[in-house]
Amino acid sequence: MGDYLKTGSVNYDLEILKKKPDKKLSFDKQNLYLQGYGRQWGEKLVYSVGLAYGSGLMLGGGCGLLSGIVKGGKTKKLFLNSVLNSTSVIGPNVANQMASLTMIYYALNNFVKLFTKNDEVYNSSIAGFFAGCVYKSSSNYKIMGSYSILSSAAFSLIDYGFKKGYI
């Protein structure tokens, strides 16, 4: 075998280059995921939090758009500034709240499943109620109660929609 710097080429008779791989990699579903466990908790959490953030951004952005239009401005430039300011303040605020509530909900939903065993009907309501309680635990009881009831109703409605195939 000659020196690479003297010959300017690679020796192709090397044993490592002659070996062929024994088995090709397969990216089938059965090789990538654990079987019999359904969708993994982390996948579901990331998907749901991302979906909640995106939905909250659209919902809050729409409310901000309406708020900016109502505020208005004397000139076109001030009007556009008002719309953009309202949209960029309200949109991310609603998105962060929805994503945080969803993350707390999924953590508590698995915790609730440990205790309720077969009561799948009430799991989303209970987990949604406690998610609202945890999310607004530093506020007064009136705000905490309203967040608890609204999040319980929202997560129950979403769970019902998923189970019936509407969503």
C-alpha positions in Angstrom: 0.0 0.0 0.0 1.4 3.3 -1.0 1.3 6.6 0.8 -1.8 8.7 0.0 0.3 11.8 -0.4 2.6 10.1 -3.0 -0.1 8.2 -5.0 -3.0 10.6 -4.6 -5.6 7.9 -4.4 -7.2 5.6 -1.9 -6.6 1.9 -1.9 -9.9 0.3 -2.6 -8.8 -3.2 -1.6 -9.3 -2.4 2.1 -11.2 -5.1 3.9 -13.6 -2.6 5.6 -14.7 -1.4 2.2 -15.4 -5.0 1.0 -17.8 -5.8 3.9 -21.5 -5.3 3.1 -24.0 -4.5 5.8 -25.7 -7.6 7.1 -29.2 -6.0 7.5 -30.7 -2.9 6.1 -32.3 -0.4 8.4 -36.1 -0.6 8.5 -38.2 2.4 9.4 -41.4 0.4 9.8 -43.8 1.5 12.5 -43.2 -1.8 14.4 -39.5 -1.0 14.8 -39.9 2.7 15.7 -42.6 2.6 18.4 -43.3 0.4 21.4 -46.2 -1.9 20.6 -49.4 -2.1 22.6 -48.9 1.2 24.4 -50.8 3.6 22.1 -49.6 7.1 21.5 -46.8 8.0 24.0 -47.4 10.5 26.7 -44.7 12.9 25.5 -46.0 12.8 21.9 -49.5 13.6 23.1 -48.3 16.4 25.4 -46.1 18.1 22.7 -48.9 17.8 20.1 -51.6 19.1 22.4 -49.5 22.0 23.8 -48.5 23.1 20.3 -52.0 22.9 19.1 -53.3 24.8 22.1 -50.7 27.5 21.6 -51.4 27.8 17.9 -55.2 27.9 18.5 -54.7 30.5 21.3 -52.5 32.6 19.1 -55.2 32.6 16.4 -58.0 33.3 18.8 -56.2 36.0 20.7 -54.9 37.5 17.5 -58.5 37.7 16.2 -59.7 39.3 19.4 -56.7 41.7 19.3 -57.6 42.6 15.7 -61.1 43.5 16.7 -59.9 45.4 19.7 -57.4 47.4 17.5 -60.2 48.2 15.0 -62.4 49.4 17.8 -59.7 51.6 19.3 -58.9 53.0 15.8 -56.6 56.0 15.1 -56.8 59.4 13.5 -54.5 58.5 10.6 -54.0 55.3 8.7 -50.6 54.9 10.3 -52.0 55.2 13.8 -54.9 52.9 13.0 -52.5 50.2 11.7 -50.3 50.7 14.8 -53.3 50.3 17.0 -54.3 47.0 15.3 -50.8 45.6 15.3 -50.2 46.5 19.0 -53.5 45.0 20.1 -52.9 41.8 18.1 -49.3 41.4 19.3 -50.3 41.9 23.0 -53.5 39.8 23.2 -52.6 36.9 20.9 -49.5 35.6 22.7 -51.1 36.2 26.1 -54.1 34.0 25.2 -51.7 31.4 23.6 -49.5 31.2 26.6 -52.5 30.7 28.9 -54.0 28.0 26.7 -50.7 26.1 26.3 -50.0 26.3 30.1 -53.4 25.0 31.0 -53.0 22.2 28.5 -49.7 21.2 29.9 -51.1 21.1 33.4 -54.2 19.2 32.2 -52.1 16.4 30.6 -50.0 16.0 33.7 -53.0 15.9 35.9 -55.0 13.7 33.5 -52.6 10.8 33.9 -52.6 11.4 37.7 -56.4 11.2 37.8 -56.4 8.0 35.8 -54.4 6.3 38.5 -57.2 6.9 41.0 -60.4 6.6 38.9 -59.4 3.4 37.1 -62.4 2.8 34.8 -64.3 6.1 35.0 -63.2 7.5 31.7 -66.2 9.7 31.4 -65.2 12.0 34.3 -61.4 12.0 33.9 -61.3 15.0 31.6 -63.7 17.0 33.8 -61.8 16.3 37.0 -58.4 16.9 35.4 -59.7 20.1 33.7 -61.1 21.3 37.0 -57.8 20.7 38.9 -55.8 22.2 36.0 -57.7 25.5 36.4 -57.2 25.3 40.2 -53.4 24.8 39.8 -53.1 27.4 37.1 -54.8 30.2 39.1 -53.8 29.0 42.6 -52.2 32.3 43.4 -55.3 34.3 42.6 -58.4 34.9 44.7 -61.0 32.2 45.0 -63.4 33.8 42.5 -60.9 33.8 39.7 -59.6 30.4 40.6 -63.2 29.0 40.6 -64.0 30.5 37.2 -60.9 29.2 35.6 -61.6 25.8 37.1 -65.1 25.6 35.9 -64.3 27.0 32.4 -61.3 24.7 31.9 -63.3 21.7 33.2 -66.0 22.5 30.6 -63.5 23.1 27.8 -61.5 20.0 28.3 -64.7 17.9 28.7 -66.0 19.3 25.5 -62.7 18.6 23.6 -62.5 15.1 25.1 -66.1 14.4 24.0 -65.4 15.7 20.5 -62.3 13.4 20.2 -64.2 10.3 21.5 -67.2 10.9 19.2 -65.0 11.7 16.2 -66.1 15.3 15.7 -62.6 16.6 16.1 
